[in-house]
Amino acid sequence: MKILVTGARGMMGTDMCDVLAQGHDVAGVDIEDFDILDGEAVLEAIEALAPEIVVHLAGFTRVEDAEDQKDEAFNANAVGTMNMAKASRDAGARLIYVSTDYVFDGSKDSPYVETDIPAPINFYGLTKLFGERYASSLNPRHLIVRTSWLYGPNGKNFVDTILARAREGAPLRVVDDQRGSPTYTYHLARGIRAALEKGVEGTLHMANSGETTWYEFARTALELAGLEAEIKPVSSSEYVTKAARPKNSVLGSLVIGHAGLEPLPDWKQGLREHLARREAAQ
């Protein structure tokens, strides 16, 4: 299949292009190629490239900054997705839109599944929810993939930040009352490839299996990397951020099994592979 990937030089986009290139004709584009806020430019690019599938990854990902840069965040995540949805529809292409666990408020005691009602508590989550709505309403042939706590070697991420601070000898204070499913970009890319190859449409939750807290995630990363550091668990009330975070970000799925897809590997396996990949690149 001929597949267009936006945000191709980002953390997720880099792995997505590499994984899709194994058996498909992939065109990766980024902000230097065209502006997703320019509807005419988007349509012209998609018509010229003529993809069968558009994997839309471009967007505003800085959760804290979204609270202050509301126009920029909304335009990138909502208006940009609206343009991609319209253009992909008009070109007869399927649209894959990657969204976030932050569309939920975190009040549920069990993992969030595809039928749960979104209720974001930060502005980033709200912009991604608007993106979902534009994707689903403007292109009937869509797949919305929600994921959680994404990290990978091709961009700034929680794991590498923790390891860098530990090597500097800085004391670490990490929140221990927020739960989620850390997800490795390479595993998610393989999962999305399987979903689009099977023609799955609608909404799908896809994250590495299992769950943990940010503190346990950080502590495990330090252990696997062979680093010793002073690390202290703290509550959300002790670690104040501009953007409110849901206490429960764990994603489950009612769809994966019925769609004939395999669950992603356990989050610790993703972490091991990420660290091994970092070490091999050094």
C-alpha positions as CSV (number, residue, x, y, z in Angstrom):
1,M,0.0,0.0,0.0
2,K,1.0,3.6,-0.5
3,I,1.1,5.4,2.8
4,L,1.6,9.0,3.8
5,V,3.0,9.7,7.3
6,T,2.8,13.3,8.7
7,G,5.2,14.3,11.5
8,A,7.6,11.8,9.9
9,R,10.7,13.3,11.6
10,G,9.2,13.2,15.1
11,M,9.6,10.7,17.9
12,M,6.7,8.5,16.7
13,G,7.0,9.3,13.1
14,T,10.5,8.1,12.7
15,D,9.7,4.6,14.0
16,M,6.4,4.6,12.1
17,C,8.1,5.3,8.8
18,D,10.7,2.6,9.4
19,V,8.1,0.0,10.4
20,L,5.8,0.7,7.5
21,A,8.6,0.7,5.0
22,Q,8.8,-3.0,5.6
23,G,6.4,-4.0,2.9
24,H,4.8,-0.7,2.0
25,D,5.5,2.4,-0.1
26,V,6.0,5.1,2.5
27,A,6.1,8.9,2.0
28,G,7.1,10.7,5.1
29,V,6.5,14.5,5.4
30,D,7.0,17.1,8.1
31,I,6.5,20.8,8.6
32,E,9.2,21.6,6.1
33,D,7.1,20.0,3.3
34,F,3.8,21.7,4.0
35,D,1.8,23.3,6.7
36,I,-1.1,21.3,8.0
37,L,-2.9,24.5,8.9
38,D,-3.0,25.4,5.2
39,G,-6.0,23.5,3.9
40,E,-5.2,24.1,0.2
41,A,-1.5,23.0,0.7
42,V,-2.7,19.8,2.5
43,L,-5.1,18.9,-0.3
44,E,-2.5,19.6,-3.0
45,A,0.1,17.5,-1.2
46,I,-2.3,14.5,-0.7
47,E,-3.5,14.7,-4.3
48,A,0.0,14.8,-5.6
49,L,1.2,11.9,-3.4
50,A,-2.1,9.9,-3.9
51,P,-1.8,7.7,-0.8
52,E,-4.2,4.9,0.1
53,I,-3.7,5.6,3.8
54,V,-2.7,8.8,5.7
55,V,-1.1,8.2,9.1
56,H,-1.5,11.6,10.8
57,L,1.1,12.1,13.6
58,A,2.0,15.8,13.2
59,G,0.8,18.0,16.1
60,F,1.5,19.8,19.3
61,T,2.7,17.4,21.9
62,R,4.0,19.6,24.8
63,V,1.4,19.1,27.4
64,E,2.6,21.8,29.8
65,D,3.0,24.4,27.1
66,A,-0.5,23.8,25.8
67,E,-1.9,25.5,28.9
68,D,-0.2,28.8,27.8
69,Q,-0.1,28.4,24.1
70,K,-3.7,27.5,23.6
71,D,-4.1,28.8,20.1
72,E,-1.0,27.1,18.8
73,A,-2.0,23.8,20.4
74,F,-5.6,23.9,19.2
75,N,-4.6,24.8,15.7
76,A,-2.0,22.1,15.4
77,N,-4.1,19.3,17.0
78,A,-7.6,20.2,16.0
79,V,-7.5,22.5,12.9
80,G,-4.6,20.6,11.4
81,T,-6.4,17.3,11.8
82,M,-9.6,18.8,10.3
83,N,-7.6,19.7,7.2
84,M,-6.0,16.2,7.0
85,A,-9.4,14.5,7.5
86,K,-11.0,16.5,4.7
87,A,-8.2,16.1,2.3
88,S,-7.8,12.4,2.9
89,R,-11.5,11.9,2.5
90,D,-11.6,13.8,-0.8
91,A,-8.6,11.7,-2.0
92,G,-10.4,8.5,-1.1
93,A,-7.7,7.6,1.5
94,R,-8.1,6.1,5.0
95,L,-7.1,8.3,7.9
96,I,-5.2,6.9,10.9
97,Y,-5.1,9.5,13.7
98,V,-3.0,8.9,16.9
99,S,-4.6,10.3,20.0
100,T,-4.0,10.1,23.7
101,D,-5.0,8.7,27.1
102,Y,-5.3,12.4,28.2
103,V,-8.8,12.6,26.6
104,F,-10.0,10.9,29.9
105,D,-10.2,12.5,33.3
106,G,-8.7,9.6,35.3
107,S,-11.5,9.1,37.7
108,K,-12.2,5.5,36.6
109,D,-10.8,2.7,38.9
110,S,-10.2,0.3,36.0
111,P,-8.5,0.7,32.6
112,Y,-10.2,2.9,30.1
113,V,-11.7,1.1,27.1
114,E,-13.0,2.4,23.7
115,T,-16.6,2.8,24.9
116,D,-15.7,5.1,27.8
117,I,-16.7,8.7,27.5
118,P,-13.9,11.2,27.1
119,A,-13.6,14.1,29.6
120,P,-10.2,15.8,29.4
121,I,-8.9,17.7,32.3
122,N,-6.1,19.5,30.6
123,F,-6.0,21.6,27.4
124,Y,-3.8,19.3,25.5
125,G,-6.3,16.5,26.0
126,L,-9.1,18.8,24.9
127,T,-7.3,19.6,21.6
128,K,-6.7,15.9,20.9
129,L,-10.3,15.2,21.5
130,F,-11.3,17.8,19.0
131,G,-8.9,16.2,16.6
132,E,-10.6,12.8,17.2
133,R,-14.0,14.4,16.5
134,Y,-12.8,16.0,13.2
135,A,-11.2,12.8,12.1
136,S,-14.3,10.7,12.8
137,S,-16.9,13.2,11.4
138,L,-15.1,14.3,8.3
139,N,-13.6,11.0,7.0
140,P,-15.8,7.9,7.4
141,R,-12.8,5.7,6.7
142,H,-10.9,6.5,9.9
143,L,-9.0,4.8,12.7
144,I,-8.4,6.7,15.9
145,V,-5.6,5.0,17.9
146,R,-5.3,6.2,21.5
147,T,-2.1,5.5,23.3
148,S,-0.4,6.2,26.6
149,W,2.9,7.6,28.0
150,L,4.7,7.4,24.7
151,Y,8.5,7.3,24.6
152,G,11.2,6.4,22.1
153,P,14.8,7.1,21.0
154,N,13.9,9.8,18.4
155,G,12.7,12.6,20.6
156,K,12.7,14.1,24.1
157,N,11.1,11.6,26.5
158,F,10.6,10.7,30.1
159,V,13.0,7.8,30.2
160,D,16.0,9.6,28.7
161,T,15.4,12.6,30.9
162,I,15.4,10.5,34.1
163,L,18.6,8.7,33.0
164,A,20.3,12.0,32.1
165,R,19.5,13.6,35.5
166,A,20.6,10.5,37.3
167,R,24.0,10.6,35.6
168,E,24.3,14.2,36.6
169,G,23.8,13.2,40.2
170,A,20.6,15.2,40.6
171,P,18.1,14.0,43.2
172,L,14.9,12.7,41.6
173,R,11.3,13.4,42.7
174,V,8.8,11.4,40.7
175,V,5.0,11.3,41.0
176,D,3.7,8.0,42.4
177,D,0.0,8.4,42.4
178,Q,-0.6,8.6,38.6
179,R,-1.0,5.2,36.8
180,G,-0.5,4.5,33.1
181,S,0.8,2.2,30.5
182,P,4.2,3.4,29.2
183,T,4.3,2.7,25.5
184,Y,7.4,2.2,23.3
185,T,7.2,3.9,19.9
186,Y,8.5,0.9,18.0
187,H,5.9,-1.4,19.5
188,L,3.1,1.0,18.8
189,A,4.3,1.4,15.2
190,R,4.1,-2.3,14.7
191,G,0.7,-2.4,16.3
192,I,-0.6,0.3,14.0
193,R,0.8,-1.4,10.9
194,A,-1.0,-4.6,11.9
195,A,-4.2,-2.6,12.4
196,L,-4.1,-0.8,9.0
197,E,-3.2,-4.0,7.2
198,K,-6.3,-5.7,8.6
199,G,-8.4,-2.7,7.7
200,V,-9.5,-1.9,11.3
201,E,-11.6,1.2,11.5
202,G,-13.3,3.2,14.4
203,T,-11.5,3.7,17.7
204,L,-8.8,1.5,19.1
205,H,-6.8,1.7,22.4
206,M,-3.2,0.5,21.9
207,A,-0.6,0.7,24.6
208,N,2.0,-1.6,26.0
209,S,0.5,-4.2,28.3
210,G,0.5,-3.8,32.1
211,E,0.5,-0.7,34.2
212,T,2.7,1.3,36.5
213,T,3.3,4.7,38.1
214,W,5.7,7.3,36.9
215,Y,7.8,6.5,40.0
216,E,8.0,2.8,39.3
217,F,8.6,3.5,35.7
218,A,11.6,5.7,36.5
219,R,12.9,3.3,39.1
220,T,12.7,0.4,36.7
221,A,14.5,2.4,34.0
222,L,17.3,3.2,36.5
223,E,17.6,-0.5,37.5
224,L,17.7,-1.8,33.9
225,A,20.3,0.9,33.0
226,G,22.4,-0.1,35.9
227,L,22.3,3.4,37.5
228,E,22.1,4.3,41.1
229,A,20.4,7.5,42.0
230,E,18.5,9.1,44.9
231,I,14.8,8.8,43.8
232,K,11.9,9.8,46.0
233,P,8.2,9.1,45.3
234,V,5.9,12.1,45.7
235,S,2.2,12.9,45.3
236,S,0.7,15.0,42.6
237,S,0.0,17.7,45.2
238,E,3.7,17.9,46.0
239,Y,4.7,18.1,42.3
240,V,2.6,20.9,40.9
241,T,2.3,21.3,37.1
242,K,0.4,23.7,34.9
243,A,-1.5,20.9,33.2
244,A,-3.6,18.6,35.4
245,R,-2.8,15.0,34.9
246,P,-5.4,12.1,35.2
247,K,-4.7,9.8,38.2
248,N,-5.6,6.8,36.0
249,S,-4.3,6.8,32.4
250,V,-4.3,3.0,31.9
251,L,-5.7,2.0,28.6
252,G,-7.5,-1.4,28.0
253,S,-9.1,-2.5,24.8
254,L,-12.4,-4.2,23.9
255,V,-11.4,-4.1,20.2
256,I,-7.9,-5.6,19.8
257,G,-8.9,-9.3,20.3
258,H,-12.1,-9.0,18.1
259,A,-10.1,-7.3,15.4
260,G,-7.6,-10.2,15.2
261,L,-4.8,-8.1,16.6
262,E,-2.2,-9.1,19.2
263,P,-1.8,-7.0,22.4
264,L,1.4,-5.0,22.5
265,P,4.2,-6.5,24.7
266,D,4.5,-5.7,28.4
267,W,5.8,-2.2,29.2
268,K,8.9,-3.6,30.8
269,Q,9.8,-5.4,27.5
270,G,9.4,-2.1,25.7
271,L,11.7,-0.4,28.2
272,R,14.3,-3.1,27.8
273,E,14.3,-2.7,24.0
274,H,14.5,1.1,24.2
275,L,17.5,0.9,26.5
276,A,19.2,-1.7,24.3
277,R,18.6,0.4,21.3
278,R,20.1,3.5,23.0
279,E,23.1,1.6,24.1
280,A,23.7,0.2,20.5
281,A,23.5,3.7,19.1
282,Q,26.2,5.1,21.4
